């Protein structure tokens, strides 16, 4: 386990082109002090290039509740690579079937991975901000 102030986390490391450390926890993810432990995991010496950190509850073989600390950004409402990394980690541990719904604060995403080959992510698309870059 990785020890940081605020907890010991048994991590599964997954790359989705960027590094992820996924912790499957017993306590509800909403009770994890992510604002405190997220930066400690992100900047831990084990990760010289920093890491994205996910805390997850496997609710059943088809549903996971997830919160994400994105490196350089902090807590986010959703994260596609984080959802995919969590699904792959859960599948590697045989916690889930090939297809799983990931419940994030920003909504639901569906991830499918049969154990090899590409990971397929599905979810809604919504414009949340529009702006212009000044000349």
DSSP file (Angstrom, degrees, kcal/mol; ACC not computed):
  #  RESIDUE AA STRUCTURE BP1 BP2  ACC     N-H-->O    O-->H-N    N-H-->O    O-->H-N    TCO  KAPPA ALPHA  PHI   PSI    X-CA   Y-CA   Z-CA
    1    1 A X              0   0    0      0, 0.0     2,-0.6     0, 0.0     9,-0.3   0.000 360.0 360.0 360.0 150.3    0.0    0.0    0.0
    2    2 A X  E     -A    9   0A   0      7,-3.3     7,-2.8     2,-0.0     2,-0.5  -0.835 360.0-149.5 -91.4 124.5    1.0    3.6   -0.6
    3    3 A X  E     +A    8   0A   0     -2,-0.6     2,-0.3     5,-0.2     5,-0.2  -0.856  27.4 156.0-100.5 125.8    0.9    5.6    2.7
    4    4 A X  E >   -A    7   0A   0      3,-2.6     3,-2.6    -2,-0.5     2,-0.1  -0.948  57.2 -79.6-134.7 158.0    0.1    9.3    2.7
    5    5 A X  T 3  S+     0   0    0     -2,-0.3    35,-0.1     1,-0.3     3,-0.0  -0.413 122.9  35.0 -55.6 125.6   -1.3   11.4    5.4
    6    6 A X  T 3  S-     0   0    0     -2,-0.1    -1,-0.3    31,-0.0     2,-0.3   0.313 124.8 -21.2 107.4  -7.7   -5.0   10.6    5.4
    7    7 A X  E <   -A    4   0A   0     -3,-2.6    -3,-2.6     2,-0.0     2,-0.5  -0.826  56.1 -96.4 158.4 165.6   -4.7    7.0    4.5
    8    8 A X  E     -A    3   0A   0     -2,-0.3     2,-0.5    -5,-0.2    -5,-0.2  -0.959  39.0-164.1-109.2 130.0   -3.1    3.9    3.1
    9    9 A X  E     -A    2   0A   0     -7,-2.8    -7,-3.3    -2,-0.5     2,-0.7  -0.967  17.9-147.2-124.8 124.9   -4.1    3.1   -0.5
   10   10 A X        -     0   0    0     -2,-0.5    14,-0.6    -9,-0.3     2,-0.3  -0.811  35.6-159.2 -84.1 115.0   -3.7   -0.2   -2.3
   11   11 A X  E     -B   23   0B   0     -2,-0.7     2,-0.5    12,-0.2    12,-0.2  -0.726  24.1-157.7-108.3 147.1   -3.1    1.0   -5.8
   12   12 A X  E     -B   22   0B   0     10,-2.1    10,-2.9    -2,-0.3     2,-0.5  -0.992  22.5-143.0-114.9 126.7   -3.4   -0.5   -9.3
   13   13 A X  E     +B   21   0B   0     -2,-0.5     2,-0.3     8,-0.2     8,-0.2  -0.784  25.6 169.5 -97.5 130.3   -1.3    1.3  -11.9
   14   14 A X  E     -B   20   0B   0      6,-2.2     6,-2.0    -2,-0.5     2,-0.5  -0.996  22.5-146.7-138.7 139.9   -2.7    1.7  -15.4
   15   15 A X  E     +B   19   0B   0     -2,-0.3     4,-0.2     4,-0.2    -2,-0.0  -0.941  20.0 171.1-108.5 129.1   -1.6    3.8  -18.4
   16   16 A X  S    S-     0   0    0      2,-2.2     3,-0.1    -2,-0.5    -1,-0.1  -0.120  89.1 -66.0-114.2  31.0   -4.1    5.2  -20.8
   17   17 A X  S    S+     0   0    0      1,-0.2     2,-0.3    64,-0.0    -2,-0.1   0.162 136.0  58.1  94.1 -14.6   -1.4    7.2  -22.5
   18   18 A X  S    S-     0   0    0     63,-0.1    -2,-2.2    -4,-0.1     2,-0.2  -0.962 101.2 -94.0-138.9 154.9   -1.2    9.1  -19.2
   19   19 A X  E     -B   15   0B   0     -2,-0.3    33,-2.1    -4,-0.2     2,-0.4  -0.479  39.6-177.0 -81.5 138.6   -0.5    7.5  -15.7
   20   20 A X  E     -Bc  14  52B   0     -6,-2.0    -6,-2.2    -2,-0.2     2,-0.5  -0.990  16.6-162.8-132.3 140.2   -3.3    6.5  -13.4
   21   21 A X  E     -Bc  13  53B   0     31,-2.5    33,-2.4    -2,-0.4     2,-0.5  -0.975  18.5-163.1-120.2 112.8   -3.2    5.1   -9.8
   22   22 A X  E     -Bc  12  54B   0    -10,-2.9   -10,-2.1    -2,-0.5     2,-0.5  -0.844   5.9-166.8-105.0 128.4   -6.6    3.5   -9.0
   23   23 A X  E     -Bc  11  55B   0     31,-3.0    33,-2.8    -2,-0.5     2,-0.7  -0.963   9.3-155.1-115.1 119.4   -7.6    2.8   -5.4
   24   24 A X  E     - c   0  56B   0    -14,-0.6     2,-0.3    -2,-0.5   -14,-0.2  -0.848  27.0-169.2 -89.6 116.8  -10.6    0.5   -4.8
   25   25 A X        -     0   0    0     31,-2.5    33,-0.2    -2,-0.7     4,-0.1  -0.757  31.7-145.7-114.6 154.2  -11.8    1.6   -1.3
   26   26 A X  S    S+     0   0    0     -2,-0.3    -1,-0.1     2,-0.1     3,-0.1   0.849  82.5  76.3 -82.5 -38.4  -14.3    0.2    1.2
   27   27 A X  S    S-     0   0    0      1,-0.1    -2,-0.1     2,-0.1     5,-0.1  -0.393 104.8 -85.5 -70.8 152.3  -15.5    3.5    2.5
   28   28 A X    >>  -     0   0    0      1,-0.2     3,-2.3     2,-0.1     4,-0.6  -0.332  35.6-126.7 -57.0 136.4  -17.9    5.5    0.3
   29   29 A X  G >4 S+     0   0    0      1,-0.3     3,-1.0     2,-0.2     5,-0.2   0.807 108.8  64.4 -58.3 -28.8  -15.8    7.5   -2.2
   30   30 A X  G 34 S+     0   0    0      1,-0.2    -1,-0.3     3,-0.1     4,-0.1   0.703 100.1  53.2 -67.4 -17.5  -17.7   10.7   -1.1
   31   31 A X  G <4 S+     0   0    0     -3,-2.3     2,-0.3     2,-0.1    -1,-0.2   0.558  82.5 103.9 -93.6  -9.7  -16.1   10.2    2.3
   32   32 A X  S << S-     0   0    0     -3,-1.0     2,-2.5    -4,-0.6     3,-0.2  -0.588  78.9-128.0 -71.4 129.7  -12.5   10.1    1.0
   33   33 A X    >>  +     0   0    0     -2,-0.3     4,-2.7   -27,-0.2     3,-1.2  -0.445  43.4 165.7 -78.7  70.7  -10.8   13.4    1.7
   34   34 A X  H 3>  +     0   0    0     -2,-2.5     4,-2.4     1,-0.3     5,-0.3   0.822  67.3  60.0 -62.5 -35.4   -9.8   13.7   -1.9
   35   35 A X  H 34 S+     0   0    0     -3,-0.2     4,-0.3     1,-0.2    -1,-0.3   0.790 115.5  36.7 -63.8 -26.0   -8.8   17.4   -1.7
   36   36 A X  H <> S+     0   0    0     -3,-1.2     4,-0.6     2,-0.1    -2,-0.2   0.891 125.8  34.0 -90.2 -48.1   -6.3   16.4    1.0
   37   37 A X  H  X S+     0   0    0     -4,-2.7     4,-2.3     1,-0.2     5,-0.2   0.773 103.9  73.2 -84.2 -25.2   -5.0   13.1   -0.2
   38   38 A X  H  X S+     0   0    0     -4,-2.4     4,-2.9    -5,-0.3     5,-0.2   0.937 100.2  42.7 -54.4 -53.0   -5.2   13.7   -4.0
   39   39 A X  H  > S+     0   0    0     -4,-0.3     4,-2.1    -5,-0.3    -1,-0.2   0.825 111.8  56.2 -66.7 -28.1   -2.2   16.1   -4.1
   40   40 A X  H  < S+     0   0    0     -4,-0.6    -1,-0.2     2,-0.2    -2,-0.2   0.896 113.0  40.4 -69.0 -38.9   -0.2   13.9   -1.8
   41   41 A X  H >< S+     0   0    0     -4,-2.3     3,-1.5     2,-0.2    -2,-0.2   0.937 113.9  53.8 -71.5 -47.0   -0.6   10.9   -4.1
   42   42 A X  H 3< S+     0   0    0     -4,-2.9     9,-0.4     1,-0.3    -2,-0.2   0.887 118.3  35.1 -53.4 -42.6   -0.1   13.1   -7.3
   43   43 A X  T 3< S+     0   0    0     -4,-2.1    -1,-0.3    -5,-0.2    -2,-0.2   0.234  85.1 134.8-100.7  12.4    3.2   14.4   -6.0
   44   44 A X    X   -     0   0    0     -3,-1.5     3,-2.6     1,-0.1     6,-0.2  -0.336  67.1-118.6 -62.0 142.9    4.4   11.3   -4.2
   45   45 A X  T 3  S+     0   0    0      1,-0.3     3,-0.3     3,-0.1    -1,-0.1   0.730 111.3  71.8 -56.7 -22.0    8.1   10.5   -4.9
   46   46 A X  T 3  S+     0   0    0      1,-0.2     2,-0.5    -5,-0.1    -1,-0.3   0.742  98.9  51.2 -62.6 -21.7    7.0    7.2   -6.4
   47   47 A X    X   +     0   0    0     -3,-2.6     3,-2.2    -6,-0.2    -1,-0.2  -0.752  63.3 175.5-120.2  82.3    5.6    9.3   -9.4
   48   48 A X  T 3  S+     0   0    0     -2,-0.5    -1,-0.1    -3,-0.3     3,-0.1   0.783  88.8  41.5 -60.9 -26.3    8.4   11.6  -10.6
   49   49 A X  T 3  S-     0   0    0      1,-0.2    -1,-0.3     0, 0.0   -30,-0.1   0.221 119.6-116.0-101.0  13.4    6.1   12.8  -13.5
   50   50 A X    <   -     0   0    0     -3,-2.2     2,-0.3    -6,-0.2    -1,-0.2   0.121  30.1-124.3  68.7 171.1    3.1   12.9  -11.1
   51   51 A X        -     0   0    0     -9,-0.4     2,-0.3    -4,-0.1   -31,-0.2  -0.993   9.4-114.9-150.1 150.2    0.0   10.7  -11.5
   52   52 A X  E     -c   20   0B   0    -33,-2.1   -31,-2.5    -2,-0.3     2,-0.5  -0.684  36.1-149.7 -80.7 143.7   -3.8   10.9  -11.8
   53   53 A X  E     -cD  21  69B   0     16,-2.9    16,-3.0    -2,-0.3     2,-0.4  -0.973  13.9-173.3-127.1 125.0   -5.5    9.4   -8.8
   54   54 A X  E     -cD  22  68B   0    -33,-2.4   -31,-3.0    -2,-0.5     2,-0.5  -0.942   9.2-162.2-117.5 137.2   -8.9    7.6   -8.8
   55   55 A X  E     -cD  23  67B   0     12,-2.2    12,-2.1    -2,-0.4     2,-0.4  -0.981  23.1-176.4-115.1 131.5  -10.8    6.4   -5.7
   56   56 A X  E     -cD  24  66B   0    -33,-2.8   -31,-2.5    -2,-0.5     2,-0.5  -0.955  27.2-157.3-136.1 144.5  -13.5    3.8   -6.6
   57   57 A X  E     - D   0  65B   0      8,-2.6     8,-2.7    -2,-0.4     2,-0.9  -0.990  20.0-143.3-113.3 122.3  -16.3    1.8   -5.1
   58   58 A X  E     - D   0  64B   0     -2,-0.5     6,-0.2   -33,-0.2     3,-0.1  -0.785  20.3-179.4 -82.5 111.2  -17.3   -1.3   -7.0
   59   59 A X  E     -     0   0B   0      4,-1.9     2,-0.3    -2,-0.9    -1,-0.2   0.860  64.1 -34.6 -82.2 -38.0  -21.1   -1.4   -6.5
   60   60 A X  E >  S- D   0  63B   0      3,-1.7     3,-1.3    -3,-0.1    -1,-0.3  -0.915  80.2 -70.6-164.8-173.3  -21.6   -4.6   -8.4
   61   61 A X  T 3  S+     0   0    0     -2,-0.3    36,-2.4     1,-0.3    38,-0.1   0.544 131.7  37.7 -70.6  -4.3  -20.2   -6.3  -11.5
   62   62 A X  T 3  S+     0   0    0      1,-0.2    39,-2.5    34,-0.2     2,-0.3   0.314 112.3  55.1-126.2   7.8  -21.7   -3.7  -13.8
   63   63 A X  E <   -De  60 101B   0     -3,-1.3    -4,-1.9    37,-0.2    -3,-1.7  -0.988  49.1-179.6-150.7 135.5  -21.4   -0.4  -11.8
   64   64 A X  E     -De  58 102B   0     37,-2.5    39,-3.4    -2,-0.3     2,-0.5  -0.994  19.3-144.2-130.5 137.5  -18.6    1.6  -10.2
   65   65 A X  E     -De  57 103B   0     -8,-2.7    -8,-2.6    -2,-0.4     2,-0.4  -0.895  31.5-174.0 -99.5 133.6  -18.8    4.9   -8.3
   66   66 A X  E     -D   56   0B   0     37,-2.8    39,-0.4    -2,-0.5     2,-0.3  -0.969  25.2-172.5-138.2 141.2  -15.7    7.0   -9.0
   67   67 A X  E     -D   55   0B   0    -12,-2.1   -12,-2.2    -2,-0.4     2,-0.4  -0.978  21.0-151.6-126.8 147.2  -14.0   10.3   -7.9
   68   68 A X  E     -DF  54  76B   0      8,-0.6     8,-1.6    -2,-0.3     2,-0.6  -0.950  19.1-166.0-128.3 136.1  -11.0   11.6   -9.7
   69   69 A X  E     -DF  53  75B   0    -16,-3.0   -16,-2.9    -2,-0.4     2,-0.4  -0.974  24.5-155.5-110.8 110.6   -8.0   13.8   -8.8
   70   70 A X  E >>  - F   0  74B   0      4,-2.9     4,-2.9    -2,-0.6     3,-2.1  -0.738  23.4-109.4 -91.3 133.2   -6.4   14.8  -12.1
   71   71 A X  T 34 S+     0   0    0     -2,-0.4   -19,-0.1     1,-0.3    -1,-0.1  -0.369 103.6   8.6 -60.9 131.3   -2.7   15.7  -12.1
   72   72 A X  T 34 S+     0   0    0      1,-0.1    -1,-0.3    -2,-0.1   -20,-0.0   0.290 131.2  56.2  83.0 -10.4   -2.3   19.4  -12.5
   73   73 A X  T <4 S-     0   0    0     -3,-2.1     2,-0.2     1,-0.2    -2,-0.2   0.672  86.1-147.5-122.6 -31.5   -6.1   20.1  -12.3
   74   74 A X  E  <  +F   70   0B   0     -4,-2.9    -4,-2.9   -36,-0.1    -1,-0.2  -0.638  61.1   5.7  93.1-154.5   -7.3   18.7   -8.9
   75   75 A X  E    S-F   69   0B   0     -6,-0.2     2,-0.3    -2,-0.2    -6,-0.2  -0.459  72.5-169.9 -67.8 132.6  -10.8   17.3   -8.4
   76   76 A X  E     -F   68   0B   0     -8,-1.6    -8,-0.6    -2,-0.2    29,-0.3  -0.878  31.7-127.9-123.6 158.4  -12.8   17.0  -11.6
   77   77 A X  S    S-     0   0    0     -2,-0.3    29,-2.7     1,-0.2     2,-0.3   0.785  91.5  -7.0 -73.0 -28.3  -16.4   16.2  -12.3
   78   78 A X        -     0   0    0     27,-0.2     2,-0.3    28,-0.1    -1,-0.2  -0.979  56.0-165.5-161.3 160.9  -15.5   13.5  -14.8
   79   79 A X     >  -     0   0    0     -2,-0.3     4,-2.5     1,-0.1     5,-0.2  -0.837   9.4-159.6-157.7 114.6  -12.4   12.1  -16.6
   80   80 A X  H  > S+     0   0    0     -2,-0.3     4,-2.4     1,-0.2     5,-0.2   0.928  97.6  43.9 -63.7 -47.1  -12.6    9.8  -19.6
   81   81 A X  H  > S+     0   0    0      1,-0.2     4,-2.8     2,-0.2    -1,-0.2   0.858 113.6  53.1 -68.6 -31.7   -9.1    8.3  -19.2
   82   82 A X  H  > S+     0   0    0      2,-0.2     4,-2.3     1,-0.2    -2,-0.2   0.902 109.5  48.0 -66.4 -40.9   -9.8    8.0  -15.4
   83   83 A X  H  X S+     0   0    0     -4,-2.5     4,-2.3     2,-0.2    -2,-0.2   0.920 114.4  46.6 -63.6 -43.8  -13.0    6.1  -16.1
   84   84 A X  H  X S+     0   0    0     -4,-2.4     4,-2.6     2,-0.2    -2,-0.2   0.925 112.3  49.6 -65.0 -44.6  -11.2    3.8  -18.6
   85   85 A X  H  X S+     0   0    0     -4,-2.8     4,-2.6     1,-0.2    -1,-0.2   0.901 111.7  49.3 -61.0 -41.0   -8.2    3.2  -16.3
   86   86 A X  H  X S+     0   0    0     -4,-2.3     4,-2.6     2,-0.2    -1,-0.2   0.907 111.1  49.0 -66.1 -41.9  -10.6    2.3  -13.4
   87   87 A X  H  X S+     0   0    0     -4,-2.3     4,-2.5     2,-0.2    -2,-0.2   0.919 112.4  48.1 -63.6 -43.5  -12.6   -0.1  -15.6
   88   88 A X  H  X S+     0   0    0     -4,-2.6     4,-2.7     2,-0.2    -2,-0.2   0.934 112.9  48.2 -62.7 -45.8   -9.4   -1.8  -16.8
   89   89 A X  H  X S+     0   0    0     -4,-2.6     4,-1.5     1,-0.2    -2,-0.2   0.921 113.0  48.2 -60.5 -43.9   -8.0   -2.1  -13.2
   90   90 A X  H  <>S+     0   0    0     -4,-2.6     5,-3.0     1,-0.2     6,-0.6   0.888 112.1  49.2 -64.3 -39.2  -11.4   -3.5  -12.0
   91   91 A X  H ><5S+     0   0    0     -4,-2.5     3,-1.4     3,-0.2    -2,-0.2   0.901 107.3  54.6 -66.9 -40.9  -11.4   -6.0  -14.9
   92   92 A X  H 3<5S+     0   0    0     -4,-2.7    -1,-0.2     1,-0.3    -2,-0.2   0.836 111.4  45.4 -61.6 -32.2   -7.9   -7.1  -14.2
   93   93 A X  T 3<5S-     0   0    0     -4,-1.5    -1,-0.3    -5,-0.2    -2,-0.2   0.423 114.4-120.6 -87.8   0.2   -8.9   -7.8  -10.6
   94   94 A X  T < 5S+     0   0    0     -3,-1.4    -3,-0.2    -4,-0.2    -2,-0.1   0.840  74.7 130.3  60.2  36.1  -12.1   -9.6  -11.9
   95   95 A X      < +     0   0    0     -5,-3.0     2,-0.3    -6,-0.1    -4,-0.2   0.707  69.5  26.9 -84.1 -23.3  -14.3   -7.1  -10.0
   96   96 A X  S    S-     0   0    0     -6,-0.6   -34,-0.2    -9,-0.1   -35,-0.1  -0.812  77.7-111.2-134.8 169.0  -16.5   -6.4  -13.1
   97   97 A X        -     0   0    0    -36,-2.4    16,-0.1     2,-0.4    -1,-0.1  -0.222  56.7 -78.3 -87.0-172.6  -17.7   -7.9  -16.3
   98   98 A X  S    S+     0   0    0     14,-0.1    15,-2.8    16,-0.1     2,-0.4   0.802 117.4  45.8 -61.5 -31.1  -16.6   -6.6  -19.7
   99   99 A X  E     + G   0 112B   0     13,-0.2    -2,-0.4   -38,-0.1     2,-0.3  -0.945  68.9 173.7-121.6 134.4  -19.0   -3.6  -19.7
  100  100 A X  E     - G   0 111B   0     11,-2.7    11,-2.7    -2,-0.4     2,-0.5  -0.993  29.1-131.8-142.1 144.5  -19.4   -1.3  -16.7
  101  101 A X  E     -eG  63 110B   0    -39,-2.5   -37,-2.5    -2,-0.3     2,-0.6  -0.856  22.2-152.5 -93.2 127.9  -21.2    2.0  -15.9
  102  102 A X  E     -eG  64 109B   0      7,-3.8     7,-2.2    -2,-0.5     2,-0.8  -0.912   4.6-152.8-104.4 118.1  -18.9    4.5  -14.2
  103  103 A X  E     +eG  65 108B   0    -39,-3.4   -37,-2.8    -2,-0.6     2,-0.2  -0.825  23.1 171.3 -96.0 109.9  -20.9    6.9  -12.0
  104  104 A X  E >   - G   0 107B   0      3,-2.4     3,-1.8    -2,-0.8   -37,-0.1  -0.738  48.9-104.8-112.4 161.7  -19.0   10.2  -11.6
  105  105 A X  T 3  S+     0   0    0    -39,-0.4   -27,-0.2     1,-0.3   -28,-0.1   0.826 122.7  50.0 -55.1 -30.8  -20.1   13.5  -10.1
  106  106 A X  T 3  S-     0   0    0    -29,-2.7     2,-0.3     1,-0.3    -1,-0.3   0.471 126.1 -77.8 -88.2  -1.8  -20.6   14.9  -13.6
  107  107 A X  E <   -G  104   0B   0     -3,-1.8    -3,-2.4   -30,-0.3     2,-0.4  -0.846  61.2 -44.7 136.1-173.0  -22.6   12.0  -14.9
  108  108 A X  E     -G  103   0B   0     -2,-0.3    16,-0.5    -5,-0.2     2,-0.3  -0.755  39.3-175.0-101.4 140.9  -22.4    8.4  -16.1
  109  109 A X  E     -GH 102 123B   0     -7,-2.2    -7,-3.8    -2,-0.4     2,-0.5  -0.946  16.4-141.3-124.4 150.6  -19.9    7.0  -18.6
  110  110 A X  E     -GH 101 122B   0     12,-3.1    12,-2.9    -2,-0.3     2,-0.4  -0.956  16.9-171.1-114.1 131.9  -19.9    3.4  -20.0
  111  111 A X  E     -GH 100 121B   0    -11,-2.7   -11,-2.7    -2,-0.5     2,-0.4  -0.972   3.1-168.5-123.8 136.1  -16.6    1.6  -20.5
  112  112 A X  E     +GH  99 120B   0      8,-2.5     8,-2.6    -2,-0.4     2,-0.3  -0.991  17.7 153.6-126.5 129.2  -16.2   -1.7  -22.3
  113  113 A X        -     0   0    0    -15,-2.8     6,-0.1    -2,-0.4     4,-0.1  -0.848  25.7-162.4-153.3 114.0  -13.0   -3.8  -22.2
  114  114 A X        -     0   0    0      2,-0.4   -16,-0.1     4,-0.3     3,-0.1   0.422  65.5 -83.1 -80.2   3.8  -13.0   -7.6  -22.7
  115  115 A X  S    S+     0   0    0      1,-0.2     2,-0.3   -17,-0.1    -1,-0.1   0.269 108.6  37.8 114.2 -11.2   -9.5   -8.0  -21.2
  116  116 A X  S    S+     0   0    0      2,-0.2    -2,-0.4     0, 0.0    -1,-0.2  -0.968  91.8  32.9-158.9 164.0   -7.5   -7.2  -24.3
  117  117 A X  S    S-     0   0    0     -2,-0.3    -2,-0.1    -4,-0.1     0, 0.0  -0.323  99.2  -9.6  81.4-167.3   -7.6   -4.8  -27.3
  118  118 A X        -     0   0    0      1,-0.1     2,-0.5    -2,-0.1    -4,-0.3  -0.250  61.3-127.5 -69.1 151.7   -9.0   -1.3  -27.3
  119  119 A X        -     0   0    0     -6,-0.1     2,-0.5    -5,-0.1    -6,-0.2  -0.855  23.0-148.1 -94.7 130.6  -11.0    0.2  -24.4
  120  120 A X  E     -H  112   0B   0     -8,-2.6    -8,-2.5    -2,-0.5     2,-0.4  -0.900  12.1-168.7-108.5 125.1  -14.3    1.7  -25.6
  121  121 A X  E     -H  111   0B   0     -2,-0.5     2,-0.4   -10,-0.2   -10,-0.2  -0.936   5.5-178.9-113.5 132.0  -15.7    4.7  -23.8
  122  122 A X  E     +H  110   0B   0    -12,-2.9   -12,-3.1    -2,-0.4     2,-0.3  -0.986  18.7 126.6-129.6 142.0  -19.3    6.0  -24.3
  123  123 A X  E     -H  109   0B   0     -2,-0.4   -14,-0.1   -14,-0.2     2,-0.0  -0.970  54.0 -71.0-177.4 170.9  -21.0    9.0  -22.7
  124  124 A X        -     0   0    0    -16,-0.5     2,-0.4    -2,-0.3    -2,-0.0  -0.316  36.0-141.8 -74.4 158.1  -22.9   12.2  -23.4
  125  125 A X        +     0   0    0     -2,-0.0     2,-0.3     2,-0.0    -1,-0.0  -0.982  25.1 168.5-120.0 132.8  -21.4   15.3  -24.8
  126  126 A X        -     0   0    0     -2,-0.4     2,-0.5     0, 0.0    -2,-0.0  -0.992  35.8-122.3-145.9 136.0  -22.4   18.7  -23.6
  127  127 A X        +     0   0    0     -2,-0.3     3,-0.1     1,-0.2    -2,-0.0  -0.654  32.1 170.8 -74.9 126.2  -21.0   22.2  -24.1
  128  128 A X        +     0   0    0     -2,-0.5     2,-0.3     1,-0.3    -1,-0.2   0.531  63.1  17.0-113.7 -11.7  -20.2   23.6  -20.7
  129  129 A X        -     0   0    0      2,-0.0     2,-0.4     0, 0.0    -1,-0.3  -0.974  54.4-169.0-159.7 145.3  -18.3   26.8  -21.8
  130  130 A X        +     0   0    0     -2,-0.3     2,-0.3    -3,-0.1    -3,-0.0  -0.998  24.0 148.1-136.5 135.0  -17.8   28.9  -24.8
  131  131 A X        -     0   0    0     -2,-0.4     2,-0.4     2,-0.0    -2,-0.0  -0.921  36.3-118.8-153.8 177.3  -15.2   31.6  -25.1
  132  132 A X        -     0   0    0     -2,-0.3     2,-0.5     0, 0.0    -2,-0.0  -0.980  20.2-129.7-128.6 141.1  -12.9   33.5  -27.5
  133  133 A X        -     0   0    0     -2,-0.4     2,-0.0     1,-0.0    -2,-0.0  -0.779  34.1-119.3 -87.2 125.8   -9.2   33.7  -27.5
  134  134 A X              0   0    0     -2,-0.5    -1,-0.0     1,-0.1     0, 0.0  -0.334 360.0 360.0 -68.1 147.2   -8.1   37.4  -27.7
  135  135 A X              0   0    0     -2,-0.0    -1,-0.1     0, 0.0    -2,-0.0   0.473 360.0 360.0 -71.4 360.0   -6.0   38.4  -30.7
